[in-house]
Amino acid sequence: MRRENEVAITGLGHTGLWVYDLEKMRDFYERVLGLTVTDSDDRLEIVFFSARPEEEHHEFVLQRGRTAAIGDRQQHQISWRVDTLEDLRAFHERFAAEGVPVQQEVTHGNAFGIYFFDPEGNRNEVYLRVERDVRQPFRKSIDFGLPAAEIYAEADRLLADGGDPYQPVR
């Protein structure tokens, strides 16, 4: 509950990356991840993307001008939500077909995710929220190439056996 005169953040609006190769990065985020380009400016070498263009003009921005070496960490990760396990499994297949470097496929107990790297080494995640209240951090490897029923069964097993006992957030 907000107190009188209290200012509050209501959500993350968008984030962006400085890049070396704008064309390669645009192709990756547009074609491989499926984001929609909502605007661009060739003179300023900037591209705006949205996963929900009917709701948000942009959630992600790329602009030429990176100075850090490829592989140097610029951010922790960028996470992209999906709606279904089938969507997540489709990304598992797409990343394999495209040769996208995958760091790990995981269950967080409250989410399933695939950590991967874009062409300039920035870590991303596509994830599916799972309706569970699991204390974080919880991260155990899982294979999204398995049939759906086996993924859920393995996630349950890892939650029960894969470390500290399940403890809901209090």
N, C-alpha and C positions, 0 to 999 in steps of 0.2 A: 504494500500500500504506500502510495506517495504521500509525503508530508507536504504541508503548505509551503510554497516557494521552493520546493525541491526540483532540481533539474535532473532528468533521467535520460539515459540512452535508451532508444526503443528498438535498436537492432543494428546490424552491420549493413551499410548501404552498398559499398563496393570496395574492391581492392584492385591493385594493379602492379605490374612488373615493368621495369626497364629491361629492354631486350637488345641483343645484337642484331639478329636476323628476323626482322618483323614479318617478312613473307612466310618463312618457315614456321614461325610461332603462330601466326594467324591461321595457317593451314592446319596445324595441330589442334588448336582449340576450336576451330570451326568444323573441320572435317572429322577428326578423330573423336573429340569430346562432344560434338554436336551443338555447340553454342551458336547463337544467332548473332551475326554482326548487325548492330543497330546504327552505327555511325562510324565514319573514319575520315581522316584528313591526311591526304598524301603529303602536303607541305609540312605539316607538323609531325608526320610519321607516327600517327596514333590510331588505334582501333578500339572501339567499344563493343562489348559483348553482353548478351543476356541469355539466361536459360529460360526466362519468363518475360519476353519482350512486351507482351500485352499488359504486364503488371509493373515491370521495372525497365526503364530505358537501358540501364547498364548495371551490371554487377561486377564486371571485370574489365580491366583496361590493360592494353599493351602499348608501350611507346618505345621507339628506338632511343638509345642513349645509355645502355648499360655500360658501366665501367668496371664492375667486378668481374673477375675471371670466371669462365664457365666452370661449374663445380664448386665455386665459393658459395657458401650459404648466404642467401639474401633474405630468406624467410624460413619459418619452420615448416609450414605446409599450407596448401590451399585445398579445402575440402568441398566436394561437390555432391549434393544429395541426389539419390535416385529413389523412385517410388516402389520398385518391386525387386525381389530376388532375381527374377528373370532379367531385369535391366542390368543388375550387377554381374550376372553370369555372362551377359552379352558383352560387357566391357572386358571381362576375363578373356573371352574369345577374340575380341577386337584387338586388344593389346598384344596378344600372341601373334595374330596375323600381321599387325603393323610393326612388330619388333619393338614395341614400347618397353623400356626397361621397368620391370616390376620389382619393387623392393620387398614387399610382403603382402600376402592375403591373410586377413585376420578376422577374428571375432573380438569385439570389445565387450561382449556380454550384452550391452545395450545397442550395439550396432555391428554390422558386417562391413568390412572395408577392404579396398585394394589400394595400397600405396604404390605410386609410380612416379616416373620422372618425365618431364617434357623435354623437348630437344635441347634446351639449354641447361638441363640439370636441376630445374626447380621441382621440388617434391610436391605432389598432388595426392589427393585421395578421392575416390568415388566411394560413397557409403550409403547403406540402407539402415535407417533407424529401426531397431527392434524394440518392441514394447516390454522392456525389462528395466528395472532399476538396479544397476550394477555399479558399485563403487569403482571409481577410476583412480589410477590407471589400471586397466586390465587389457592385455593384448596377447593373444595366442594365435599361432598360425593355423590356417584352415585352407582347404582346397576348394575353390569355387567351380572347379571342373566336375565335381561330384554331382549326382542327382540332388534335387532340392531336399528331399526327405533326409538324405544322408548328411547334408550340410547342417540342417537343424539338429539332427541327432548328435553329430560331432560337436556342435557348439554347446549343446547341453552337457555332453561328457566333459569338454574342456572347462566349462564353468564349474562343474562339480569336482573334477579331478586335477585341473590344471593350475594349481597354486593355492593361494589362500582361499579359505571357504568364502562362499557368497555372502556378502554383507551389503544389504540395501543402504542407499544413502539416507542419512538421517537428517 
